[in-house]
Amino acid sequence: MKAVDTGILIALIDDEPDVLDAIRMMLETLGYDVLTALSEEEAVRKLSGNDQSPQLIISDYRLQGGARGTDAIKAVQAAVG
């Protein structure tokens, strides 16, 4: 059963596809729109072509290549304003 669409966009960043997919499904079941990305760069690229900015950004702390989730969140915030 899917909840009523909230119209809220959540950006979700995780370098593990299975984790990303599981969290996406849970959030969509709760009625959120979810944009998923495996990296900071992918999130920024996807959001740059999106009319809607995320109201919430969730990121894994440790991403591939030594990247940190906190830096990914800052990059997304800078890119979307």
C-alpha positions in Angstrom: 0.0 0.0 0.0 1.5 3.4 -1.1 0.9 6.4 1.0 -0.5 9.6 -0.5 2.0 11.5 -2.6 3.7 14.1 -0.4 5.3 16.1 -3.2 8.5 16.1 -1.2 11.7 15.3 -3.0 14.5 13.5 -1.1 17.9 13.1 -2.6 19.5 9.8 -1.5 23.2 9.1 -2.0 24.8 5.8 -1.3 27.5 3.8 -3.2 25.9 0.5 -2.4 23.1 -0.2 -5.0 21.3 -2.7 -2.7 21.2 -0.2 0.2 20.2 2.6 -2.1 17.3 0.6 -3.6 16.0 -0.6 -0.2 15.9 2.9 1.3 14.4 4.3 -1.9 11.6 1.7 -1.8 10.9 2.5 1.9 10.7 6.2 1.2 8.5 5.8 -1.9 6.2 3.6 0.1 5.8 6.5 2.6 4.8 8.8 -0.3 8.1 10.6 -1.0 9.6 11.3 -4.4 13.2 10.0 -4.3 16.1 10.9 -6.5 18.9 8.3 -6.1 22.6 8.6 -6.9 25.7 6.4 -6.3 28.0 9.4 -5.9 28.1 13.1 -5.3 28.7 13.8 -8.9 25.7 11.7 -10.0 23.5 13.5 -7.6 24.6 17.0 -8.7 24.2 16.0 -12.4 20.7 14.6 -11.9 19.5 17.5 -9.8 20.9 20.1 -12.3 18.3 18.9 -14.8 15.5 18.7 -12.2 12.9 21.5 -11.7 12.4 20.5 -8.1 15.1 20.9 -5.4 15.3 18.3 -2.6 13.8 19.2 0.7 16.0 16.6 2.3 19.4 15.0 1.4 20.3 11.7 2.9 23.8 10.3 2.3 26.0 7.5 3.5 29.0 8.8 5.3 31.6 6.8 3.5 31.4 6.8 -0.3 33.7 5.3 -2.9 37.1 6.8 -3.4 37.4 8.2 0.1 34.6 10.7 -0.4 32.5 11.7 2.6 28.7 12.0 2.7 29.0 15.4 4.4 30.9 16.7 1.4 28.4 15.3 -1.0 25.5 17.0 0.9 27.4 20.3 0.8 28.0 19.9 -3.0 24.3 19.1 -3.7 23.2 22.1 -1.6 25.7 24.4 -3.5 24.5 23.1 -6.8 20.7 23.5 -6.2 20.9 26.6 -4.1 
